[in-house]
Amino acid sequence: MTGTQGKQKRWTGGAWWRVRRAAARGDAGMTTSEYAMGTIAAAGFATILYKIVTSGSVSGALESVIGKALDAPF
């Protein structure tokens, strides 16, 4: 083998940890934006689900199911 073929870079001392810490610091703002987007998506989904559940036909069906469950003989 000639040149740099077959050679691996060796991490000396704490170089590996310094590189890892620097990479982790670069993502500092990502988690906050991900939480914000997740919260917005969950609120949107809850709004849509609320509209569906409170509609007339679904509401009637749910009341029917609950009524049958409460009137079931034991």
N, CA and C atoms as an extended XYZ file, in Angstrom:
222
Properties=species:S:1:pos:R:3:atomname:S:1:resname:S:1:resid:I:1 pbc="F F F"
N         0.833       -1.176        0.000 N   MET     1
C         0.000        0.000        0.000 CA  MET     1
C         0.876        1.237        0.000 C   MET     1
N         0.456        2.187       -0.781 N   THR     2
C         1.240        3.415       -0.870 CA  THR     2
C         0.442        4.582       -0.356 C   THR     2
N         1.100        5.624        0.036 N   GLY     3
C         0.423        6.850        0.469 CA  GLY     3
C        -0.322        6.645        1.780 C   GLY     3
N        -1.561        7.148        1.821 N   THR     4
C        -2.348        7.089        3.059 CA  THR     4
C        -3.313        5.921        3.082 C   THR     4
N        -3.241        5.055        2.095 N   GLN     5
C        -4.146        3.911        2.069 CA  GLN     5
C        -3.828        2.973        3.229 C   GLN     5
N        -4.883        2.487        3.887 N   GLY     6
C        -4.694        1.535        4.961 CA  GLY     6
C        -4.412        2.171        6.302 C   GLY     6
N        -4.234        3.467        6.347 N   LYS     7
C        -3.962        4.130        7.623 CA  LYS     7
C        -5.274        4.631        8.218 C   LYS     7
N        -5.423        4.461        9.506 N   GLN     8
C        -6.601        4.961       10.197 CA  GLN     8
C        -6.189        6.151       11.062 C   GLN     8
N        -7.102        7.096       11.180 N   LYS     9
C        -6.827        8.240       12.026 CA  LYS     9
C        -6.965        7.809       13.478 C   LYS     9
N        -5.980        8.106       14.281 N   ARG    10
C        -6.005        7.743       15.694 CA  ARG    10
C        -6.308        8.984       16.516 C   ARG    10
N        -7.274        8.835       17.404 N   TRP    11
C        -7.643        9.937       18.288 CA  TRP    11
C        -6.690        9.924       19.476 C   TRP    11
N        -6.081       11.058       19.698 N   THR    12
C        -5.132       11.136       20.799 CA  THR    12
C        -5.710       11.944       21.942 C   THR    12
N        -5.456       11.513       23.142 N   GLY    13
C        -5.892       12.241       24.332 CA  GLY    13
C        -7.402       12.395       24.363 C   GLY    13
N        -7.869       13.601       24.571 N   GLY    14
C        -9.294       13.878       24.646 CA  GLY    14
C        -9.845       14.445       23.358 C   GLY    14
N        -9.174       14.225       22.241 N   ALA    15
C        -9.611       14.800       20.968 CA  ALA    15
C       -10.986       14.291       20.566 C   ALA    15
N       -11.239       13.021       20.786 N   TRP    16
C       -12.534       12.446       20.415 CA  TRP    16
C       -13.649       13.117       21.203 C   TRP    16
N       -13.429       13.308       22.516 N   TRP    17
C       -14.458       13.942       23.344 CA  TRP    17
C       -14.667       15.394       22.942 C   TRP    17
N       -13.615       16.099       22.583 N   ARG    18
C       -13.755       17.501       22.141 CA  ARG    18
C       -14.596       17.584       20.867 C   ARG    18
N       -14.379       16.676       19.952 N   VAL    19
C       -15.149       16.660       18.707 CA  VAL    19
C       -16.613       16.343       19.001 C   VAL    19
N       -16.871       15.386       19.875 N   ARG    20
C       -18.252       15.015       20.218 CA  ARG    20
C       -18.972       16.163       20.919 C   ARG    20
N       -18.311       16.844       21.842 N   ARG    21
C       -18.942       17.968       22.536 CA  ARG    21
C       -19.241       19.102       21.573 C   ARG    21
N       -18.331       19.363       20.660 N   ALA    22
C       -18.554       20.428       19.677 CA  ALA    22
C       -19.737       20.090       18.778 C   ALA    22
N       -19.869       18.842       18.392 N   ALA    23
C       -20.992       18.429       17.546 CA  ALA    23
C       -22.308       18.531       18.312 C   ALA    23
N       -22.302       18.179       19.580 N   ALA    24
C       -23.526       18.239       20.385 CA  ALA    24
C       -23.961       19.683       20.611 C   ALA    24
N       -23.017       20.581       20.776 N   ARG    25
C       -23.366       21.992       20.983 CA  ARG    25
C       -23.999       22.602       19.744 C   ARG    25
N       -23.711       22.073       18.581 N   GLY    26
C       -24.261       22.615       17.343 CA  GLY    26
C       -25.759       22.397       17.206 C   GLY    26
N       -26.335       21.445       17.944 N   ASP    27
C       -27.761       21.137       17.860 CA  ASP    27
C       -28.559       21.743       19.008 C   ASP    27
N       -28.049       22.767       19.659 N   ALA    28
C       -28.692       23.303       20.862 CA  ALA    28
C       -30.107       23.797       20.598 C   ALA    28
N       -30.378       24.440       19.469 N   GLY    29
C       -31.704       24.978       19.215 CA  GLY    29
C       -32.664       24.009       18.570 C   GLY    29
N       -32.203       22.865       18.166 N   MET    30
C       -33.060       21.926       17.454 CA  MET    30
C       -34.152       21.341       18.337 C   MET    30
N       -33.854       21.000       19.578 N   THR    31
C       -34.857       20.352       20.404 CA  THR    31
C       -36.017       21.296       20.710 C   THR    31
N       -35.740       22.558       20.925 N   THR    32
C       -36.808       23.510       21.214 CA  THR    32
C       -37.750       23.640       20.025 C   THR    32
N       -37.219       23.735       18.838 N   SER    33
C       -38.075       23.863       17.662 CA  SER    33
C       -38.847       22.560       17.405 C   SER    33
N       -38.228       21.424       17.687 N   GLU    34
C       -38.934       20.160       17.513 CA  GLU    34
C       -40.091       20.037       18.499 C   GLU    34
N       -39.878       20.454       19.742 N   TYR    35
C       -40.975       20.437       20.710 CA  TYR    35
C       -42.089       21.385       20.283 C   TYR    35
N       -41.725       22.540       19.782 N   ALA    36
C       -42.736       23.511       19.345 CA  ALA    36
C       -43.557       22.950       18.188 C   ALA    36
N       -42.909       22.350       17.222 N   MET    37
C       -43.635       21.775       16.086 CA  MET    37
C       -44.515       20.604       16.534 C   MET    37
N       -44.030       19.800       17.451 N   GLY    38
C       -44.832       18.698       17.972 CA  GLY    38
C       -46.054       19.191       18.723 C   GLY    38
N       -45.896       20.264       19.499 N   THR    39
C       -47.017       20.838       20.235 CA  THR    39
C       -48.054       21.421       19.291 C   THR    39
N       -47.604       22.107       18.269 N   ILE    40
C       -48.526       22.681       17.284 CA  ILE    40
C       -49.275       21.571       16.547 C   ILE    40
N       -48.565       20.523       16.170 N   ALA    41
C       -49.211       19.399       15.477 CA  ALA    41
C       -50.228       18.711       16.381 C   ALA    41
N       -49.896       18.526       17.657 N   ALA    42
C       -50.822       17.885       18.592 CA  ALA    42
C       -52.061       18.746       18.809 C   ALA    42
N       -51.877       20.055       18.902 N   ALA    43
C       -53.025       20.945       19.074 CA  ALA    43
C       -53.918       20.924       17.837 C   ALA    43
N       -53.333       20.897       16.670 N   GLY    44
C       -54.110       20.810       15.436 CA  GLY    44
C       -54.879       19.500       15.348 C   GLY    44
N       -54.226       18.407       15.711 N   PHE    45
C       -54.891       17.108       15.694 CA  PHE    45
C       -56.032       17.073       16.699 C   PHE    45
N       -55.811       17.641       17.896 N   ALA    46
C       -56.866       17.678       18.917 CA  ALA    46
C       -58.061       18.496       18.447 C   ALA    46
N       -57.803       19.592       17.756 N   THR    47
C       -58.893       20.427       17.236 CA  THR    47
C       -59.734       19.662       16.215 C   THR    47
N       -59.069       18.989       15.308 N   ILE    48
C       -59.782       18.205       14.287 CA  ILE    48
C       -60.571       17.075       14.942 C   ILE    48
N       -59.957       16.380       15.895 N   LEU    49
C       -60.641       15.294       16.589 CA  LEU    49
C       -61.854       15.806       17.361 C   LEU    49
N       -61.718       16.959       18.010 N   TYR    50
C       -62.839       17.564       18.743 CA  TYR    50
C       -63.997       17.882       17.797 C   TYR    50
N       -63.675       18.455       16.643 N   LYS    51
C       -64.721       18.789       15.664 CA  LYS    51
C       -65.439       17.525       15.182 C   LYS    51
N       -64.703       16.448       14.962 N   ILE    52
C       -65.311       15.202       14.493 CA  ILE    52
C       -66.191       14.591       15.579 C   ILE    52
N       -65.681       14.544       16.802 N   VAL    53
C       -66.414       13.895       17.890 CA  VAL    53
C       -67.667       14.677       18.269 C   VAL    53
N       -67.628       15.999       18.169 N   THR    54
C       -68.794       16.804       18.552 CA  THR    54
C       -69.784       16.994       17.408 C   THR    54
N       -69.512       16.422       16.244 N   SER    55
C       -70.484       16.515       15.155 CA  SER    55
C       -71.720       15.685       15.511 C   SER    55
N       -72.832       15.982       14.890 N   GLY    56
C       -74.100       15.352       15.236 CA  GLY    56
C       -74.120       13.844       15.124 C   GLY    56
N       -73.676       13.314       14.005 N   SER    57
C       -73.767       11.863       13.794 CA  SER    57
C       -72.830       11.090       14.722 C   SER    57
N       -71.609       11.565       14.892 N   VAL    58
C       -70.657       10.873       15.760 CA  VAL    58
C       -71.092       10.997       17.217 C   VAL    58
N       -71.569       12.164       17.595 N   SER    59
C       -72.035       12.371       18.963 CA  SER    59
C       -73.195       11.431       19.282 C   SER    59
N       -74.143       11.307       18.368 N   GLY    60
C       -75.265       10.389       18.562 CA  GLY    60
C       -74.812        8.950       18.682 C   GLY    60
N       -73.865        8.555       17.861 N   ALA    61
C       -73.356        7.184       17.907 CA  ALA    61
C       -72.641        6.907       19.231 C   ALA    61
N       -71.860        7.879       19.700 N   LEU    62
C       -71.165        7.706       20.975 CA  LEU    62
C       -72.160        7.613       22.128 C   LEU    62
N       -73.177        8.454       22.115 N   GLU    63
C       -74.199        8.400       23.163 CA  GLU    63
C       -74.916        7.053       23.144 C   GLU    63
N       -75.170        6.519       21.969 N   SER    64
C       -75.817        5.219       21.838 CA  SER    64
C       -74.946        4.109       22.422 C   SER    64
N       -73.660        4.127       22.096 N   VAL    65
C       -72.736        3.106       22.599 CA  VAL    65
C       -72.634        3.194       24.120 C   VAL    65
N       -72.492        4.410       24.634 N   ILE    66
C       -72.376        4.590       26.088 CA  ILE    66
C       -73.673        4.163       26.780 C   ILE    66
N       -74.815        4.522       26.196 N   GLY    67
C       -76.105        4.127       26.761 CA  GLY    67
C       -76.263        2.619       26.815 C   GLY    67
N       -75.880        1.925       25.745 N   LYS    68
C       -75.964        0.461       25.722 CA  LYS    68
C       -75.021       -0.166       26.756 C   LYS    68
N       -73.842        0.432       26.911 N   ALA    69
C       -72.880       -0.097       27.879 CA  ALA    69
C       -73.385        0.081       29.309 C   ALA    69
N       -74.040        1.200       29.589 N   LEU    70
C       -74.546        1.446       30.934 CA  LEU    70
C       -75.802        0.628       31.234 C   LEU    70
N       -76.575        0.265       30.226 N   ASP    71
C       -77.784       -0.514       30.416 CA  ASP    71
C       -77.552       -2.025       30.332 C   ASP    71
N       -76.319       -2.431       30.161 N   ALA    72
C       -76.009       -3.862       30.019 CA  ALA    72
C       -76.283       -4.592       31.335 C   ALA    72
N       -76.934       -5.752       31.265 N   PRO    73
C       -77.182       -6.530       32.488 CA  PRO    73
C       -75.902       -7.207       32.983 C   PRO    73
N       -75.800       -7.331       34.272 N   PHE    74
C       -74.620       -7.975       34.856 CA  PHE    74
C       -74.933       -9.357       35.298 C   PHE    74
